[in-house]
Amino acid sequence: MGGRKVGIIYNDTKPSALRAVKDLSELLAEQGCQVVTTPGWNGILGFSHRQGPICYTPIAQVTPREFDEQMEFAIVLGGDGTVLTAARQLAPVGIPQLNINTGHMGFLTETYLGKARTAVEQVLRGEFLEEVRSMLEVRVLRQEQVIWEALVLNEAVVHKEPFTGMCHFEIVIGRHSLVDIAADGLIVATPTGSTAYALSAGGPVITPEVQVFQVIPICPHSLGARGLVYSDQEALVLYPPSNHEYVILSTDGSSGCYIHPTDRVHIARSRYQTRLIRLNPPEFFEMLREKLGWGMPHIAKPESVELP
């Protein structure tokens, strides 16, 4: 089939997204485009069972078969969770993604469902910009064998099960000395992930273009334990606590596996990147203000209000 090739990744649990798939597919077909659709759950790797064998899909094999280098761009219909799973599928083949919000927060989305047709038409005319976001490659090694891996846009989290109780995690960043951190868990986040779980755990907000990652302790048992921002050119190796049978690795909230005391977790910048389609020049501070209330002006109480 000839013509321009466009993909659609959608959240198949939302009726609004399902209706939008039909509407946008018809629009693209009218413009002579070949349309390929797939639900977002293809990018959810799932969680390995503690007692069962570890099964995983290698990073380069998560992309659906028909989503290839000939695809001009992909439309993502859903909330931030769908955007994260779509990024895992699209980044290995370098497909830009236009994220259309059918969820709630929509921090990573570019526009809303009511403006979807206008947005797609604008992209088809070539009137858009691209913003590139760095990603993590997370690998679990048992001896020297990779037993699990994932491509990550937001963060990787390692914690004890159940999610209470202190552990001693050891990490090595690049050529630097080993560090012991006593905490409930650790978060390793990208600049994109700095506004997600890492923010809730007390980490700093990092603008997307800064070439760093951060490691944030979760409920650290020390007044001296603080988050650390480090160069994304250095890999981080995490050694799980030896006094617990298992800890859990979770990536972007939709995939993960159990880690044995003798395993190690290798986290490094990926050669793959997420390519976000922007309809206007991106304004990160405006997004922080709109979505998270950052930098809102302080408004004093009117003088006419009598306080008790």
The 8 nearest C-alpha neighbors of each residue, nearest first, counted from 0:
[[1, 2, 33, 4, 32, 3, 34, 31],
 [2, 0, 3, 33, 32, 4, 31, 34],
 [3, 1, 32, 31, 33, 4, 0, 30],
 [2, 4, 32, 33, 5, 71, 1, 31],
 [3, 5, 33, 70, 32, 71, 34, 2],
 [6, 4, 34, 72, 70, 73, 71, 33],
 [5, 7, 73, 35, 36, 34, 74, 72],
 [6, 8, 36, 74, 73, 75, 35, 9],
 [9, 7, 75, 37, 38, 39, 36, 74],
 [10, 8, 76, 38, 39, 75, 11, 77],
 [9, 11, 77, 39, 12, 38, 13, 16],
 [10, 12, 13, 38, 9, 17, 16, 39],
 [13, 11, 10, 14, 16, 17, 9, 15],
 [12, 14, 16, 15, 11, 10, 17, 77],
 [15, 13, 17, 16, 18, 12, 11, 19],
 [16, 14, 18, 13, 17, 19, 101, 112],
 [15, 17, 19, 13, 14, 18, 76, 10],
 [18, 16, 14, 20, 19, 15, 11, 13],
 [17, 19, 15, 21, 16, 20, 14, 22],
 [18, 20, 22, 16, 21, 17, 23, 15],
 [21, 19, 17, 23, 18, 22, 24, 16],
 [20, 22, 24, 19, 18, 23, 25, 17],
 [21, 23, 19, 25, 24, 20, 18, 26],
 [24, 22, 26, 25, 20, 21, 19, 27],
 [25, 23, 27, 21, 26, 22, 20, 28],
 [24, 26, 28, 23, 22, 27, 29, 21],
 [27, 25, 23, 29, 24, 28, 22, 30],
 [26, 28, 30, 24, 32, 29, 25, 23],
 [29, 27, 31, 32, 25, 30, 26, 24],
 [30, 28, 26, 27, 31, 25, 32, 24],
 [29, 31, 27, 28, 32, 26, 123, 25],
 [32, 30, 28, 29, 2, 27, 33, 3],
 [33, 31, 3, 28, 2, 27, 4, 30],
 [32, 34, 4, 3, 2, 5, 28, 35],
 [35, 33, 5, 6, 32, 4, 24, 36],
 [34, 36, 6, 7, 5, 33, 37, 65],
 [37, 35, 7, 6, 8, 34, 38, 9],
 [36, 38, 8, 7, 39, 9, 35, 41],
 [39, 37, 9, 8, 40, 11, 10, 41],
 [38, 40, 9, 41, 10, 8, 81, 42],
 [39, 41, 43, 42, 38, 84, 10, 81],
 [42, 40, 39, 43, 38, 61, 37, 63],
 [41, 43, 84, 40, 88, 39, 44, 87],
 [44, 42, 40, 45, 41, 253, 84, 254],
 [43, 45, 254, 42, 253, 46, 55, 56],
 [46, 44, 254, 43, 253, 255, 47, 256],
 [45, 47, 255, 254, 256, 48, 44, 253],
 [46, 48, 256, 53, 49, 255, 257, 45],
 [49, 47, 51, 50, 46, 52, 53, 256],
 [48, 50, 51, 257, 47, 256, 52, 245],
 [49, 51, 48, 52, 47, 53, 257, 245],
 [52, 50, 48, 49, 53, 47, 54, 257],
 [53, 51, 54, 50, 48, 47, 49, 55],
 [52, 54, 47, 51, 55, 146, 147, 48],
 [55, 53, 52, 47, 56, 147, 146, 51],
 [54, 56, 147, 57, 53, 44, 148, 146],
 [55, 57, 60, 61, 58, 54, 44, 148],
 [58, 56, 60, 59, 55, 148, 61, 149],
 [57, 59, 60, 149, 61, 150, 56, 148],
 [58, 60, 57, 61, 91, 62, 56, 92],
 [61, 59, 57, 58, 62, 56, 63, 88],
 [62, 60, 88, 58, 59, 56, 63, 42],
 [61, 63, 88, 60, 89, 64, 66, 59],
 [64, 62, 66, 65, 61, 88, 41, 60],
 [63, 65, 66, 62, 67, 60, 61, 88],
 [66, 64, 63, 67, 35, 62, 70, 6],
 [67, 65, 63, 64, 70, 62, 6, 68],
 [66, 68, 69, 70, 65, 92, 64, 94],
 [69, 67, 70, 92, 93, 94, 66, 71],
 [68, 70, 67, 71, 4, 66, 3, 94],
 [71, 69, 4, 68, 5, 67, 72, 66],
 [70, 72, 5, 4, 69, 3, 94, 73],
 [73, 71, 95, 5, 94, 70, 96, 6],
 [74, 72, 6, 96, 7, 5, 97, 95],
 [73, 75, 7, 97, 96, 98, 6, 8],
 [74, 76, 98, 8, 9, 7, 99, 97],
 [77, 75, 9, 99, 16, 8, 100, 10],
 [78, 76, 101, 10, 81, 100, 102, 9],
 [77, 79, 102, 105, 100, 80, 81, 101],
 [78, 80, 82, 105, 81, 107, 83, 106],
 [81, 79, 83, 82, 78, 84, 77, 253],
 [80, 82, 84, 77, 83, 79, 78, 39],
 [81, 83, 79, 85, 80, 84, 86, 78],
 [84, 82, 86, 80, 85, 81, 79, 152],
 [85, 83, 42, 87, 81, 86, 82, 43],
 [84, 86, 82, 88, 87, 83, 81, 89],
 [87, 85, 89, 83, 88, 84, 90, 273],
 [86, 88, 84, 85, 150, 89, 90, 42],
 [89, 87, 62, 85, 86, 61, 42, 90],
 [88, 90, 86, 94, 91, 87, 92, 85],
 [89, 91, 93, 273, 92, 272, 271, 86],
 [92, 90, 93, 89, 271, 59, 88, 62],
 [91, 93, 90, 94, 68, 89, 67, 62],
 [94, 92, 90, 91, 89, 95, 68, 274],
 [93, 95, 89, 72, 92, 90, 96, 70],
 [96, 94, 274, 72, 275, 276, 73, 93],
 [95, 97, 73, 275, 276, 74, 72, 98],
 [96, 98, 74, 276, 75, 73, 275, 99],
 [99, 97, 108, 75, 109, 74, 96, 76],
 [100, 98, 76, 110, 111, 108, 75, 109],
 [101, 99, 111, 77, 78, 102, 108, 105],
 [100, 102, 77, 78, 112, 76, 16, 99],
 [103, 101, 78, 100, 77, 105, 104, 79],
 [102, 104, 105, 78, 101, 100, 79, 106],
 [105, 103, 106, 102, 290, 78, 79, 100],
 [106, 104, 108, 78, 79, 107, 100, 103],
 [105, 107, 104, 108, 79, 290, 286, 78],
 [108, 106, 105, 79, 109, 82, 98, 78],
 [109, 107, 98, 105, 99, 100, 106, 110],
 [108, 110, 98, 99, 277, 107, 97, 111],
 [111, 109, 99, 108, 100, 114, 112, 98],
 [112, 110, 100, 99, 113, 114, 115, 101],
 [111, 113, 115, 114, 100, 99, 101, 110],
 [114, 112, 111, 115, 116, 110, 117, 99],
 [113, 115, 112, 117, 111, 116, 118, 110],
 [114, 116, 112, 118, 117, 113, 119, 111],
 [117, 115, 119, 118, 114, 120, 23, 26],
 [116, 118, 120, 114, 115, 119, 121, 113],
 [117, 119, 115, 121, 116, 120, 114, 122],
 [120, 118, 122, 116, 121, 117, 115, 123],
 [119, 121, 123, 117, 122, 118, 116, 124],
 [122, 120, 118, 124, 119, 123, 126, 117],
 [123, 121, 125, 119, 124, 120, 126, 127],
 [122, 124, 120, 125, 121, 119, 126, 30],
 [125, 123, 121, 122, 126, 120, 127, 119],
 [126, 124, 122, 123, 127, 121, 128, 120],
 [127, 125, 121, 124, 122, 278, 128, 123],
 [128, 126, 278, 277, 125, 122, 276, 279],
 [127, 129, 277, 276, 278, 130, 280, 279],
 [130, 128, 276, 275, 277, 274, 131, 127],
 [129, 131, 275, 274, 276, 132, 128, 277],
 [130, 132, 274, 273, 275, 272, 129, 133],
 [133, 131, 273, 272, 274, 207, 134, 130],
 [134, 132, 272, 273, 131, 189, 152, 135],
 [135, 133, 152, 269, 151, 272, 268, 132],
 [136, 134, 268, 151, 269, 267, 150, 137],
 [135, 137, 150, 269, 267, 266, 149, 268],
 [136, 138, 266, 149, 148, 265, 135, 150],
 [139, 137, 148, 265, 264, 147, 140, 145],
 [138, 140, 264, 147, 145, 146, 263, 148],
 [141, 139, 145, 144, 263, 262, 146, 143],
 [142, 140, 262, 144, 143, 145, 146, 139],
 [141, 143, 144, 140, 262, 261, 263, 145],
 [144, 142, 141, 140, 145, 146, 262, 263],
 [143, 145, 140, 141, 142, 146, 139, 147],
 [146, 144, 140, 139, 147, 138, 141, 143],
 [145, 147, 139, 140, 144, 141, 53, 148],
 [148, 146, 139, 138, 145, 55, 149, 53],
 [149, 147, 138, 137, 139, 57, 58, 146],
 [148, 150, 137, 58, 136, 151, 138, 147],
 [149, 151, 136, 87, 135, 58, 137, 134],
 [150, 152, 135, 134, 153, 149, 136, 251],
 [151, 153, 134, 135, 154, 83, 191, 189],
 [192, 154, 152, 189, 251, 191, 188, 151],
 [155, 153, 188, 251, 187, 192, 250, 189],
 [154, 156, 250, 187, 249, 186, 251, 188],
 [157, 155, 186, 249, 248, 185, 250, 187],
 [158, 156, 248, 185, 184, 247, 249, 186],
 [159, 157, 184, 247, 246, 183, 156, 162],
 [158, 160, 246, 162, 161, 247, 183, 184],
 [161, 159, 162, 246, 158, 247, 163, 245],
 [160, 162, 163, 159, 164, 158, 246, 247],
 [161, 163, 160, 159, 158, 164, 183, 184],
 [164, 162, 161, 183, 159, 165, 160, 158],
 [165, 163, 183, 166, 162, 159, 161, 182],
 [164, 166, 183, 182, 181, 163, 167, 220],
 [167, 165, 182, 181, 183, 240, 168, 164],
 [168, 166, 181, 240, 180, 179, 169, 182],
 [169, 167, 180, 240, 239, 179, 166, 238],
 [168, 170, 179, 238, 178, 237, 180, 177],
 [171, 169, 237, 178, 236, 177, 238, 172],
 [170, 172, 177, 236, 235, 176, 175, 173],
 [173, 171, 235, 175, 234, 174, 233, 236],
 [172, 174, 233, 234, 175, 235, 171, 236],
 [175, 173, 172, 176, 171, 233, 234, 177],
 [176, 174, 173, 172, 171, 177, 178, 170],
 [177, 175, 171, 178, 174, 172, 173, 170],
 [176, 178, 171, 170, 169, 175, 179, 172],
 [177, 179, 170, 169, 176, 171, 180, 168],
 [180, 178, 169, 168, 167, 181, 170, 177],
 [181, 179, 168, 167, 182, 169, 178, 224],
 [182, 180, 167, 166, 220, 219, 165, 168],
 [183, 181, 219, 165, 184, 166, 220, 218],
 [184, 182, 165, 217, 218, 164, 166, 158],
 [183, 185, 158, 217, 182, 157, 216, 159],
 [186, 184, 216, 157, 217, 156, 215, 158],
 [185, 187, 156, 215, 214, 155, 188, 216],
 [188, 186, 214, 155, 154, 213, 156, 215],
 [189, 187, 154, 192, 213, 212, 153, 193],
 [188, 190, 192, 212, 191, 153, 193, 154],
 [191, 189, 193, 205, 207, 192, 206, 212],
 [192, 190, 189, 193, 153, 207, 194, 152],
 [153, 193, 191, 189, 195, 188, 194, 190],
 [192, 194, 190, 204, 197, 191, 195, 198],
 [193, 195, 198, 192, 204, 191, 197, 196],
 [194, 196, 192, 198, 197, 193, 199, 153],
 [197, 195, 199, 198, 200, 194, 192, 193],
 [198, 196, 200, 202, 193, 199, 195, 201],
 [197, 199, 202, 194, 201, 200, 196, 195],
 [198, 200, 196, 197, 201, 195, 202, 194],
 [201, 199, 197, 198, 202, 217, 196, 215],
 [202, 200, 198, 199, 197, 203, 215, 226],
 [201, 203, 198, 197, 200, 226, 215, 204],
 [204, 202, 205, 198, 193, 201, 197, 194],
 [203, 205, 193, 194, 206, 202, 198, 190],
 [206, 204, 190, 193, 203, 207, 209, 191],
 [205, 207, 208, 209, 190, 204, 283, 191],
 [208, 206, 190, 209, 191, 205, 132, 210],
 [207, 209, 206, 210, 132, 190, 131, 205],
 [210, 208, 207, 211, 206, 205, 190, 212],
 [211, 209, 231, 208, 230, 212, 190, 133],
 [212, 210, 231, 230, 229, 209, 228, 213],
 [211, 213, 189, 231, 229, 188, 228, 230],
 [212, 214, 228, 188, 227, 187, 229, 215],
 [213, 215, 187, 227, 186, 226, 188, 228],
 [214, 216, 226, 186, 185, 202, 217, 213],
 [217, 215, 185, 219, 184, 182, 218, 186],
 [216, 218, 184, 183, 185, 219, 182, 200],
 [219, 217, 182, 183, 216, 220, 184, 200],
 [220, 218, 182, 221, 216, 217, 181, 224],
 [221, 219, 182, 181, 218, 222, 165, 224],
 [220, 222, 223, 224, 219, 181, 182, 180],
 [223, 221, 224, 220, 219, 225, 218, 181],
 [222, 224, 221, 225, 220, 219, 226, 180],
 [225, 223, 221, 222, 219, 226, 180, 216],
 [226, 224, 223, 227, 216, 215, 222, 219],
 [225, 227, 215, 214, 202, 216, 228, 213],
 [226, 228, 214, 213, 229, 225, 215, 212],
 [227, 229, 213, 212, 211, 214, 226, 230],
 [230, 228, 211, 212, 213, 227, 231, 233],
 [231, 229, 211, 232, 233, 212, 210, 228],
 [230, 232, 211, 233, 212, 210, 268, 229],
 [233, 231, 230, 234, 268, 267, 211, 210],
 [232, 234, 173, 231, 230, 172, 235, 267],
 [235, 233, 267, 173, 266, 172, 236, 232],
 [234, 236, 172, 266, 171, 265, 267, 173],
 [235, 237, 265, 171, 170, 264, 266, 172],
 [238, 236, 170, 264, 263, 169, 239, 235],
 [237, 239, 263, 169, 170, 168, 264, 240],
 [240, 238, 168, 260, 241, 237, 263, 169],
 [241, 239, 167, 168, 242, 260, 243, 166],
 [240, 242, 260, 243, 239, 261, 244, 167],
 [241, 243, 240, 244, 260, 166, 167, 239],
 [244, 242, 245, 241, 240, 260, 246, 159],
 [243, 245, 259, 260, 242, 246, 241, 258],
 [246, 244, 259, 243, 258, 257, 260, 247],
 [245, 247, 159, 258, 158, 257, 160, 157],
 [248, 246, 257, 158, 157, 258, 256, 159],
 [247, 249, 157, 255, 256, 156, 257, 250],
 [248, 250, 255, 156, 254, 155, 252, 157],
 [251, 249, 155, 252, 254, 255, 154, 156],
 [250, 252, 154, 253, 153, 151, 155, 249],
 [253, 251, 250, 249, 254, 255, 80, 154],
 [254, 252, 251, 43, 45, 250, 44, 255],
 [255, 253, 45, 44, 46, 250, 249, 252],
 [254, 256, 249, 46, 248, 250, 45, 47],
 [255, 257, 47, 46, 248, 247, 258, 249],
 [256, 258, 247, 246, 49, 245, 248, 47],
 [259, 257, 246, 245, 247, 262, 256, 260],
 [258, 260, 245, 262, 261, 244, 257, 246],
 [261, 259, 241, 239, 262, 240, 244, 258],
 [260, 262, 259, 263, 141, 241, 239, 142],
 [263, 261, 141, 259, 260, 140, 258, 139],
 [262, 264, 238, 140, 237, 139, 265, 261],
 [263, 265, 139, 237, 236, 138, 140, 266],
 [264, 266, 236, 138, 137, 235, 139, 263],
 [267, 265, 137, 235, 234, 136, 236, 264],
 [268, 266, 234, 136, 135, 269, 235, 265],
 [267, 269, 135, 134, 231, 136, 270, 232],
 [270, 268, 135, 136, 271, 134, 267, 272],
 [269, 271, 272, 268, 134, 136, 133, 91],
 [272, 270, 269, 90, 91, 134, 273, 93],
 [273, 271, 133, 90, 132, 134, 274, 131],
 [272, 274, 132, 90, 131, 86, 275, 133],
 [275, 273, 95, 131, 130, 272, 96, 129],
 [276, 274, 130, 96, 129, 95, 131, 273],
 [277, 275, 129, 97, 96, 128, 95, 130],
 [278, 276, 128, 279, 127, 129, 275, 109],
 [277, 279, 127, 128, 276, 280, 126, 118],
 [280, 278, 277, 281, 127, 128, 282, 126],
 [279, 281, 282, 277, 128, 278, 127, 129],
 [282, 280, 279, 283, 277, 130, 278, 128],
 [281, 283, 285, 284, 280, 286, 279, 287],
 [282, 284, 286, 285, 281, 287, 206, 207],
 [285, 283, 287, 286, 282, 288, 293, 294],
 [284, 286, 288, 287, 283, 282, 289, 290],
 [285, 287, 289, 283, 284, 288, 290, 282],
 [288, 286, 284, 291, 285, 290, 293, 289],
 [287, 289, 292, 293, 285, 286, 291, 290],
 [288, 290, 286, 287, 292, 291, 285, 293],
 [289, 291, 287, 288, 286, 292, 106, 104],
 [292, 290, 287, 293, 288, 289, 286, 194],
 [291, 293, 288, 289, 295, 290, 287, 294],
 [294, 292, 288, 287, 291, 295, 289, 284],
 [295, 293, 288, 296, 292, 287, 284, 297],
 [294, 296, 293, 292, 297, 288, 298, 289],
 [297, 295, 298, 294, 293, 299, 292, 288],
 [296, 298, 299, 295, 294, 300, 293, 292],
 [299, 297, 296, 300, 301, 295, 302, 294],
 [300, 298, 301, 297, 302, 296, 304, 303],
 [299, 301, 302, 298, 304, 303, 297, 305],
 [302, 300, 303, 304, 299, 298, 305, 306],
 [301, 303, 304, 300, 305, 299, 306, 298],
 [302, 304, 301, 305, 300, 306, 299, 307],
 [305, 303, 302, 301, 306, 300, 307, 299],
 [306, 304, 303, 307, 302, 301, 300, 299],
 [305, 307, 304, 303, 302, 300, 301, 299],
 [306, 305, 304, 303, 302, 300, 301, 299]]
